Amino acid sequence: MFRQISTYMIANAISAAFGFVSVVLFTRMLSPHEYGIYVVGTGVAGVISTLLFGWIKFSVLRFESEGGDKDVRTTALYAYVGLVLVSPLVVAATWLITENSSRYVVPAVFVAFMVGLFEFVQEIFRSRQQTGAYMWSVILRAVLTVVFSAGLVMLFGMGGQGLLISVACSYLVTLLVYAPGVWRRPRHPFDADLLKEMLRFGVPMTVSSFVFVLHTVLDRIIIVTYMGETAAGVYGAAADLVRQIILFPGVAIGSATIPVAIRLLTQDGREATNRHLTETAEMLLAVLMPMVVGLALVAPGFASLILGPEFRDAAAVLMPILVFAWLFRSISYQFVHVSFQLAKKPGLMGVQGIIILAINVAGMFALVPRFQLVGAAFALLIAEIGGATAGYFLSYRAHRLPFELRPILKVSLATATMAVPTVIVGRHPTGNALFDLGAPIITGIVAYALAGVALNLAGIRVALTRRLRLA
């Protein structure tokens, strides 16, 4: 599992690095209004992609991960092609629903269809544990996005619309390179019974997932409604920056966790699966908690150095709140949702999503009018905490998740050990922006590494000792 997680970590780290570069570049090259068009467009694309293709993605991962003679490739492709035929209707419906949307409706639909097919290919790689193909396709897509975006924005002045088109084109070119590897023989022919099975499992998962997608774009929609696209662009830049940093390690760990957990449950039983999930939970916390706390501590200097002038002040205030929201979101997505997939009970995931959405809606309408962007960030944080807690208790009705307090205490102690010297170093600025940001970050990394080895977080000391003995 360490080998797979490290591969996924590399893939998502490089992808996040290029996403980070995009945020740095385009918050300087675009106005908040233009960046807001991109933010809203990607939100629309996410909703469309989940509604149309989510059931294919979930089914591919669930059934292909079982191993044996399962082969859903041809059946899933037929389903995808059938959905592509309804794209004109999707464009028309989105145009009618979204006001003043002519600049991003068609690009957003293009993005949605490319994301749907790309995720289908990625789930094949994940379920078959073809981590190399997964890694290089993710990296290529990230590189192409930056290249195409720079061209369309800098050379053609297409603004937020250009960013959307470049994202779609990067997915398309990556598919042309890597999709042929998915169709190697032998292949099973189209199977109507398998399609019905995929629909029975995938459609409830899609409904549940749609609730989560709606939750992820709700803050942008409400901000646009109350404050306009400029405010959405400022908020979206801070949220994108946090997402690029916090999302990739969680996704890397989750990408390795779910297929292995499904196979363990199928072949070795519940006890082996729970040992795997306990190890995964400790690793997830050991990686994410220091990143979240560290980023919250250095947020003002980080935002000032990275973002464009029109985005910095708001990001410095929003990032310390948003990082903790992403911590609990990652716990839900990469740990809690494994329970519902293992038990094939997507309805419970939908219940969790409805709880999160309800808390978020109530929080947004209560806090945004009074506290503006800060209110939106706090509403999101409250919703994610409530959702992760509710999801854990809902797992009692699916595959009950293991819970051990000792790993949480160990990670918390190591994180506190990191935070203290980080704060001390950060309180003695030199006037050099780069040094003043780098010094506390390096201090925190060293302190956490020493604490992690001393406390044997995620078995790191044992693994290092074994490697040294082998050497």
Disulfide bonds with the S-S distance in Angstrom:
none
